[in-house]
């Protein structure tokens, strides 16, 4: 176990070197997006202006030169703002966003659906079924609660209140 520990002095040198290298790098002028689900890529190496994601701690935007970050994503809307200013919105069921020092943003999610493809009546029916499942659950209520949260986020994504 000892061989894996790094002394404070050595650790300080590593951090200093990393910060110095980051400071020397030229500022990024574009953001490259990789937005994928397990079954299909939505965007691969797409140059965009900004990506707004529903982080677990709150919504935030990724831009060129953004600090490196890894964030869990909650169910909500990912907004991709293209270089020309037009935007696209997708509902995601959760996932992760990773932004590297090289201004490459990775958004990975189990499911992503264009907002325009969401059906309010189907969402409301799914929400009601999930509520019934939660009310009758003796075990497995976590799955029903997650389902309720996801359907509620979907309603908000289509601009409707619970």
N, C-alpha and C positions, 0 to 999 in steps of 0.2 A: 504494500500500500504506500509506503514511503516514497517509492520511485515516481509515483504519480503526483505527488504534492510539489508545488512550485513555491519557492521562497518569495517573500514579499518584494525583495529587491529585483529578482528575475521577473516577477509579475509586473512590476512597475516599468521595467524596460520594454516588455512586450506591449503594454498599453501605450507607452510613449511612442513606440515605433508605429503602432497602428494609427494613433491620432496624427502623427506627423505625416504618414503616407496619405491619409485622408485629406489633410490640409493641402498637400502638394498637388493633389489631383485637380485636373481642370474641371470647372463647374459644368455640370450636365446641362444640355440644352434641350433634350427631348426625353420623354418617358416611353419605354418600351413595355407593352403589356402582353402577358401570357395569361389568358383567362380560360380555365379548363374545368370540365367535369370528367368523371371516370370514363364515360362513354363517348365523349366528343370534345374536341377543342372548340371554343367559341372564337378566341383570337390567339394567334401565335405570332410573336414578334411584331405586333401591331404598334406603330408609333401613334401615341395619343397625347392629348394635352394634359388630361387629368383623369383620375379614377376616384370616385367617392364610394366608400364602402361602409357597411353597418358593423363597425367593430363592437365587440362584446362590452367595451367600456364607453361606447358612443360612436357616432358617425364621424369619419374623418376622411380627408382627401390625400391622395398621393400625387405628387408632381415631380417633375425632373429636379434632381438635386435634393429630394426629400431625405431626411435621416433614415438610415437603415432601421427597419422595424419588422417584427413578426407579431401578428394579431389574430386572435380567434375572431371569427365573424358569427354574428347571430342572424337568424332569419330576417330578411329585409331586402332593401333595394340597393343594387350596385348601379351607379351611374357612370357610364363611359363617355367622357367628353373628347370628341375627336379633334384633330389639329385644326380643322376648319370651323370649329365652334359648335357643330351639331352634336346632339347627345342621344344616347341610347340607354334605356333602363331595363334591368333584368331583376326578377325576383330570385333570390337565392335562399336555400334552406339552412344555410350556415356554411362553415368552412374556415379557411385560413387565408390571410393576405401576408405576403412577404415582399418587402421592398428592400432591394440590395443597394449598396453604395454605388453601384454602377447604373443606377436609375432604371433597373428592370423590375417591374412589379409582377408578382405572381399571385393570381387569385384562383384558389382551388375550392371547389364546392361540389357536394354530391349532386345537386340539381340546380339548374339555372333556366328560367323561363322568361322570354320577353314579356314585359308588363301587359302589352296589348293582347297576349294570348290567354290571360287569366280571365276566368268566368266567375263573376260575382255570385251567381246563384249556386254554382258548384262549390264555391268556397264556403258559403253560408251553410250548405247542406253538410259539408265535411266538418265544419265547426260544431254544428248541432250533434252530429253523430259522436264526435270526440267528447263533447260534454256528457252525453249519455253514457259513454264508455267509462269516463272518469267517475260518474256518480255510481255506477254499478260495479266498479273495480274493487276487488279485495286485495289483489296482487297485480303488479304491472301497471299501477296508476301513473308511474313516471312516463311511460310511453304515451298515455292519454294526455297528460299535462304538456308534454312536448308538442304533441299534435295540436292542442288548443293554442299554444303560443305561436306555432307556425301558421295556422289558419288566421289568427288575429293579425299577424304581421302581413299576411296576404291581403286581408281586407284593407289595411292601411295603405298598402302598395297601390291598390286600385282606387284610392281616395275615398273609401267608405269607413264609417264608424261602426263599432260593434253595436 
